[in-house]
Amino acid sequence: MKKFGGYLLFFGIGSILLHLINMQFIILSWIDLWGESVAWTIRIGMIVAGGAMLLLANRNADAA
């Protein structure tokens, strides 16, 4: 869960940074087909979900 959360966070932040210079990850090119607002929602959702997964994984690791 920790590794997948890290990937989500990386691709979400990377997608925003690349979008600002008019580039994109090939694997995430499909999100722009649904419109600008949906694409931003997916990018932000990836960051939030990835951050939450990392936070929960670290919290569970500390409790064990």
NORWO-V286024 format. One line per field, one symbol per residue. burial: 1 if it has 24 or more other C-alpha atoms within 12 Angstrom, else 0. A space follows every 10 residues. Layout:
burial: ???
This chain:
burial: 0000110111 1111110000 0000000100 1100000001 0111011011 1011000000 0000
